[in-house]
Amino acid sequence: MIPNLLTLSRIFSIPFIVGCFYIEGFFAHLAASVLFIIACITDFLDGYFARQWKQVSPFGRFMDPVADKLLISTILLMLSGVGIISGVHLIAAIIILAREIIVSGLREYLSHVQMIVPVTKYAKWKTGMQMFSVSCLLCFAMFPRVILVKQIGLIFLWLAVVMTVFTGARYLRFGIVRLSNEAQNAP
């Protein structure tokens, strides 16, 4: 029960974080950063509590990655919209968004043929890198003169892209192999 509430809290935090982008000033950036970091912490906590209390559920298995994708994708778009992510770095955001759409589609399709795409530790690392990158970029909005924070955020954004492509390729290969095996075993 608590893990599911934590997952849902990530989704419900998104409009508040987005709203902060439409308010000028340090405190709006601070609020966006704090809300995002709290949402990231809930990502860790919901998985931890679900495993500790043996409350892993089909709802949680489905909603946890959806909540992560919604949170990261929305904030990447907002950071791009205000120019914190710009130029060549937009390619990184596009790759991340495209991968999330492709993997979500693959999961949806495979669920119809009774196949579950397991979340890997690499995908968790990818999400962690994305969250760290976005946290740095949100902090840069508070302190725009501290260019190092933005540079660290962009470096981790590109590292997340490497993990994004790697995990996306693994998921696609998994899906293709499963579907090929299914087709061969069909009467």
C-alpha positions as CSV (number, residue, x, y, z in Angstrom):
1,M,0.0,0.0,0.0
2,I,2.7,2.6,1.0
3,P,4.9,1.7,-2.0
4,N,1.9,2.4,-4.3
5,L,1.2,5.7,-2.6
6,L,4.9,6.7,-3.0
7,T,4.7,5.9,-6.7
8,L,1.5,7.9,-7.1
9,S,3.0,10.8,-5.2
10,R,5.7,11.1,-7.9
11,I,3.0,11.4,-10.6
12,F,1.1,14.0,-8.5
13,S,4.2,16.1,-7.9
14,I,4.7,16.7,-11.6
15,P,2.1,19.5,-12.0
16,F,3.6,21.3,-9.0
17,I,7.1,21.1,-10.4
18,V,5.9,22.3,-13.8
19,G,4.0,25.1,-12.1
20,C,7.2,26.3,-10.5
21,F,8.7,26.9,-14.0
22,Y,6.0,29.5,-14.6
23,I,7.0,31.5,-11.5
24,E,10.0,33.8,-11.6
25,G,12.7,33.8,-9.0
26,F,14.9,31.8,-6.7
27,F,12.2,30.4,-4.5
28,A,10.3,28.9,-7.5
29,H,13.5,27.2,-8.7
30,L,14.2,26.1,-5.2
31,A,10.7,24.6,-4.9
32,A,11.0,22.8,-8.2
33,S,14.4,21.4,-7.2
34,V,13.2,20.2,-3.7
35,L,10.0,18.7,-5.1
36,F,12.0,16.9,-7.8
37,I,14.5,15.6,-5.3
38,I,11.8,14.4,-3.0
39,A,10.1,12.6,-5.9
40,C,13.5,10.9,-6.7
41,I,13.7,9.8,-3.1
42,T,10.3,8.3,-3.3
43,D,11.4,6.2,-6.3
44,F,14.1,4.6,-4.1
45,L,11.7,4.3,-1.1
46,D,8.8,2.7,-2.9
47,G,11.0,-0.1,-4.3
48,Y,12.8,-0.6,-0.9
49,F,9.5,-0.8,1.0
50,A,7.9,-3.1,-1.6
51,R,10.7,-5.5,-1.3
52,Q,11.1,-5.3,2.5
53,W,7.4,-5.7,3.2
54,K,6.8,-8.1,0.4
55,Q,4.3,-5.7,-1.2
56,V,5.4,-6.1,-4.8
57,S,2.3,-5.8,-6.8
58,P,1.3,-5.8,-10.5
59,F,0.2,-2.2,-10.0
60,G,3.6,-1.3,-8.6
61,R,5.5,-3.1,-11.4
62,F,3.5,-1.2,-14.0
63,M,3.2,2.2,-12.3
64,D,6.8,2.6,-11.0
65,P,8.5,2.8,-14.4
66,V,5.6,4.9,-15.7
67,A,6.0,7.4,-12.8
68,D,9.7,7.6,-13.5
69,K,9.2,8.1,-17.2
70,L,6.5,10.8,-16.7
71,L,8.6,12.7,-14.1
72,I,11.9,12.6,-16.1
73,S,10.3,13.3,-19.5
74,T,8.2,16.2,-18.3
75,I,11.1,17.9,-16.5
76,L,13.4,17.3,-19.5
77,L,10.8,19.1,-21.7
78,M,10.5,21.9,-19.2
79,L,14.3,22.4,-19.0
80,S,14.4,22.4,-22.8
81,G,11.6,24.9,-22.9
82,V,13.4,27.4,-20.7
83,G,16.7,26.9,-22.5
84,I,18.7,25.1,-19.8
85,I,18.9,22.2,-22.1
86,S,19.6,23.6,-25.6
87,G,21.7,23.2,-28.7
88,V,23.3,19.8,-29.2
89,H,22.1,18.8,-25.8
90,L,18.5,18.7,-27.1
91,I,19.6,15.5,-28.9
92,A,20.2,13.8,-25.6
93,A,16.7,14.8,-24.3
94,I,15.2,13.5,-27.6
95,I,17.0,10.2,-27.4
96,I,15.8,9.7,-23.8
97,L,12.2,10.6,-24.7
98,A,12.3,8.3,-27.8
99,R,13.7,5.4,-25.9
100,E,11.0,5.8,-23.2
101,I,8.2,5.8,-25.8
102,I,9.7,2.7,-27.6
103,V,10.2,0.7,-24.4
104,S,6.7,1.6,-23.1
105,G,5.2,0.5,-26.4
106,L,7.2,-2.7,-26.3
107,R,6.0,-3.4,-22.7
108,E,2.5,-2.7,-23.7
109,Y,2.6,-5.0,-26.8
110,L,4.3,-7.8,-24.9
111,S,1.8,-7.6,-22.1
112,H,-0.9,-8.6,-24.6
113,V,1.0,-11.8,-25.3
114,Q,1.5,-12.5,-21.6
115,M,5.2,-11.6,-21.6
116,I,6.7,-9.4,-18.9
117,V,9.7,-7.3,-19.6
118,P,11.8,-7.3,-16.4
119,V,13.4,-4.1,-15.2
120,T,17.2,-4.6,-15.1
121,K,19.8,-3.1,-12.8
122,Y,21.1,-1.2,-15.8
123,A,17.8,0.5,-16.2
124,K,17.8,1.5,-12.6
125,W,21.3,3.0,-13.1
126,K,20.0,4.8,-16.2
127,T,17.1,6.3,-14.2
128,G,19.5,7.3,-11.4
129,M,21.8,9.1,-13.9
130,Q,18.8,10.8,-15.4
131,M,17.6,11.9,-12.0
132,F,21.0,13.2,-10.9
133,S,21.4,15.1,-14.2
134,V,18.0,16.7,-13.9
135,S,18.7,17.6,-10.3
136,C,21.9,19.4,-11.3
137,L,20.1,21.2,-14.1
138,L,17.3,22.3,-11.8
139,C,19.9,23.5,-9.3
140,F,21.6,25.5,-12.1
141,A,18.3,27.3,-12.5
142,M,18.7,28.5,-8.9
143,F,22.4,29.5,-9.3
144,P,22.9,30.4,-13.0
145,R,26.3,31.7,-12.4
146,V,27.6,28.4,-11.2
147,I,28.3,27.0,-14.7
148,L,30.0,23.9,-13.2
149,V,26.6,22.6,-11.9
150,K,25.2,22.8,-15.4
151,Q,28.2,21.2,-17.0
152,I,28.0,18.3,-14.5
153,G,24.3,18.0,-15.3
154,L,24.9,17.9,-19.0
155,I,27.7,15.3,-18.6
156,F,25.4,13.1,-16.7
157,L,22.7,13.7,-19.2
158,W,24.9,12.3,-21.9
159,L,26.0,9.4,-19.6
160,A,22.3,8.7,-19.1
161,V,21.9,8.7,-22.9
162,V,24.6,5.9,-23.2
163,M,22.7,3.9,-20.6
164,T,19.4,4.8,-22.3
165,V,20.6,3.4,-25.6
166,F,22.2,0.3,-24.0
167,T,19.1,-0.6,-22.0
168,G,16.8,0.2,-24.8
169,A,18.7,-2.1,-27.1
170,R,18.6,-4.8,-24.5
171,Y,14.8,-4.5,-24.1
172,L,14.3,-4.6,-27.9
173,R,16.5,-7.6,-28.2
174,F,14.6,-9.3,-25.3
175,G,11.3,-8.5,-27.0
176,I,12.4,-9.7,-30.4
177,V,13.8,-13.0,-29.0
178,R,10.6,-13.6,-27.0
179,L,8.4,-12.9,-30.0
180,S,10.5,-15.1,-32.3
181,N,10.4,-18.0,-29.8
182,E,6.6,-17.5,-29.4
183,A,6.2,-17.5,-33.2
184,Q,8.3,-20.7,-33.5
185,N,6.3,-22.5,-30.8
186,A,2.9,-21.5,-32.2
187,P,0.9,-24.3,-33.9
